[in-house]
Amino acid sequence: MPSTMATINAVQTTAINEIRAELVQTPHGKVECAVWGKGTAVLSLHGAMGGYDQGVLLARTIAAPRFRFAAVSRPGYLGTPLALGRTPQEQADLCADVLDELGIGKVAVMAISGGGPTALQFALRHPGRCRGLVMISACSGHLDVPVPFMWQIMKLLARIPGATNGMRKGLEKDPEEAARRSIPDAALRKRTVEDPEAGPLMQALNLSVMEKMPLRIAGTDNDIRQTRAELTYPLQQIEAPTLVVHGTADSIVPFVQAQQLAARVPGAELLAIEGGEHVTIFTHLAEVRSRVTAFLDSLPA
């Protein structure tokens, strides 16, 4: 008999996999995008090693299902060629083109991690279309933290046919071990992995990286280059209501970036997750979801 956790995980993964992506033709080329739901439109931007599938996971994790979501694969990820936009500015304009083709006018923009610069540029370059901005553990300035050595290993494995299958099996066999690097605290890790909702969602994210990994490498390399370059934006010019959610112990994107972002964007709100790491959307799921959903509900129609 399958365990309760395995059953929940299978159900959650099936629900996510039911959302299919399409290729949207823009003036610059085809962009992979998944659209689902009804209601106010929300653009979901994934981070490194992502794609539209992780944009789906982001939306499923931190927002109520009563919105209409659009999750794009940013350039260099899965079905969207890197040539369509390397810089955050180019990616923001590309997102606007996708929304045009979908017949979507104004959106709230929700971004995590490496999707942050694109979200900020969308708010700056398309202020009339940005109803609100949600930054989750998101990069908003120059990063000088070392790139994890594991990234080099993953790049090598992506070149070896079938190599990721073994890694995937290991993740499926021991979800808690898979979460060890992301959640160092043993008690918090165990609580998160065993949570009937947060556990399967985090596991789905970890497993998604193993799917089509070679198609996530170019985008991740580009994100690393972009975030290690000078990222100086006129944040005081952002007009959209802004919510910043960040863990105080984030080792990937330092908490100071969230503090500076919230201080510079007029009227921005900061939800600081005390002791939270880069994966606060899972370790503090209920708190983050409640705040994000309330924020999205509060935006002007």
N, C-alpha and C positions, 0 to 999 in steps of 0.2 A: 504494500500500500504506500502511495506517495505521502510525504510529510505535508503538514499544513502549510509550511513555508513554501515548499516546492509547488503546491497547488496554487497558492496566491501568486507566486512568481509567474507561473505559466499563464494565469488569467490576465495579470497585468501586462505581460509581454505581448499576449495576443491582442489585447485592447489597443496597445500602442502600434503594433504591426498592421492593424486594420486601417490606419491612416496612410494613404498612399501619396507619393509625390508625383508631380507632373513637371514637364519642362515648359516653362513660360517663355515665349519668344519676346525679347525686348529689342530695341533698336541696336543694342550692342552684342546680342547673342542670346542663347538659351540659358535660363537660370532654373535650377531645380527648386521646387517649392511645394509644400504641402499646405492645403487650406482645409479647415474643418470648423464646424460649430456655427452658431448663430448669435447675433448680438453685436455689441460694440467691437470694432476691429482692434486686434493686438498683433504687432509684429514681433516675433520671437527670434532672437539672434543667439546662436550657439557660440561656444568657446573653442579652444584648441582641440584637435583630434575629434572635431565634431562633424556636423552635417545637419540636414533638415531633421533627421531622426532624433538628434539630441535637442534640437529646438522643440520638437514635440514633447520630449521628456521634460524640458524646462517648463513648458506651459502646463503639462499635466501635474507637475510637482507643486508649483507655487501659485497657481491661479485657479479660481473656480471655473467649472466648465461652461459657464453661461456667456462666454465671449466667442467671437469669431476670430480664430487664430490663423496667422500665416507664418509658417516656419520655412525660411530659405536656407539653402546650402550656400554659404558665402564662397566667393571665388577660391578655387583650389581644393574644395571639399566635394567629394562624391561626384555628382553630375554637373557641377558648375566649373567651367575652366578658369584657371587662375588668371589667364589673360584678360578676363572681363573686368578685373579690378584688383590691384594689389594694395593700394593705399586705403585707409579708412574713408577718405573723401570719395574715392571712386566707388567703393562698396556702398556708401550711403546713397549716392546717386543711382546706383544700380538697383538698390532696394526700392527707391522711388519709382523707377521704371517698371519694376515688377508690379507694384501696387497699381500703377496706371493701367497695366494690361489686365489686372484682375478687377478693375473697376472699383477700387477701394480708395477713398479720399483720405480722410484723417485717420490716424492710428495712434494708439499708445505703443511705445517701443519698450520692449523688455529684453535686457541683454545680460549675459553672464560671462565672466572671465574675459577671454580674448575678444569677445564680441562688443566689449565696452566702447572702444574707440569708434567703431562704426556707428553705434547708437548715438554717441555724442555728436558726431558729424551729421547725422541725420537731423538731430534737433537744431543744430546750428545752420545747416544749409537749406533745410526745408521746414522752417518754423511754423508756417501756416498749415502744415500737415501733421505736426507732432502734438497730440493732445496731452501727452504725459510721457515721462521717462522713468523706467525702473532699472536700476543698476544693481545687480546681484553679484557680489564678490568680483566686481568688474574692474578691469584695468582702465584707468583714466589718465595715466601719465607715463613717463619713461620708467621702464623697469630695469633694475640693475641686479636683481637676484640671479644667482647662477641657474642656468638651464639644467634640469635634473639629468644625471647620467643615464637614467632609464630611457630617456628620449633617444639617445644614440643607439641603445640596444633595440628599441622598437623599430627604428629606421632600418636596422640591419635585418631584423626578423621579417619586416614587410617585404623584403626582396627574396625571401626563401619561400617557395610554394608550400603551403600546408603548415608552415611554422606556427601560425597563430592558432591553429586548431588545438594544439597542445596547451597553449596558454588559456584558451577559452575553457577547455575541460577542467583545468585547475581552478579557474574562477567559479565555475559551476559547482565544483565539488566542495569548495571551502570559501563561502562568501565572506566570512569574517577575516580570513587571511588576506583576501583580495582587498579588503577595506583598511588593512593595517597602515599602509603608507598615507592614506588620506585622513585617517582618524587615529592618531597616536594613543590617545587615552583609552585604556582597555575597557573601562566601564561604559564610557560613552559609545565606543565602537560596538560593544555587545548589545547595548540597548537599541542602537540604530539598526543594526543588522536584523535583530529579532522583532523590530517594529513591523506590524502586518502591512503597513503601507510604505513607510520610508525604506525598509529593507529591500523589498522587490524593486522599487524605483531606482535605488542606488545600484543594485545588482544589474538592472537593465542598462544603466549607463555604462558600467564597467564592461559588460558584454558587447555593447554596441561598438566600442573601440576596436574589438577584434573582428567585426564585420567589415569587409572591404577596407582593411587598414591601408593598403597601398594608395587608395583614393583619398586618404586624409592627410597624407604626408606633405604634399606641396603646400596646402593651405596652412598647416601648422608651422612649417618652416617660414612661410611668409609672415605669419602672425608674430613669430619670434623676432624676425628682422624689424617689423614695424614697431613693436613695443620696446625694442632696444634702441630705436632711433629717438630723435627729439619729438616728444608729443606735447606741444605747448598750444593749448586751445584757449580762445577767449570765453571761458566758461561763464563769465558774468553776463554774457549776451544770450544765454539760454533762457528762453521765455516759458518753456513748458514746465508745469509742475513736476517736481523730481523727487523720487524716493530712492535713497541709497541704503542698501542692506549689506552688511559686511561683518565678518568675524574679526574680533580683536587679535586673534592669534593666527591669522592667515599668513602662511609662509610662502604662498605663491604670488599673491598680490598684497603687499603690505597694507595694513589698516590705515596708515597715514594717508594713503591715496584717497580712501573714502572720506576721511576727515577733511582733507583739502577740497575735495569735490563738493561736499555738502556745504562747506564754508563759502565757496566761490559762486555757486549757482544760487541766484536769488530765491529765497523761500524754500530751499531744499530741505527735506526731512532725512534724518539719519537714524536708522535702526541698527545699533551696535549690538552684535551678539557676543556677549562676554565669554571669552575663551574659545570662541568658534573658529574653526579652521576654514579652509577654502570650500568645504562641502557643507556649509551651514544649511543649505536648502534641504538636506537630508537629516542632519543631526538635530536641527531645530525646525523641522518641517511645519508643525502646527503653528508656531509663532510667526514664521516667515509667511506662510500661506495666508494667515488671517490678516496680516498687515498689508500684504500686496493686494489681496482681493479688495479690502476696504479702500485702499488707495485708488485702484482702478475704478471702483464704483463711484468714488468722489469726483472723478474728472468731469468737467463740463461736457455736455452732450455735443 
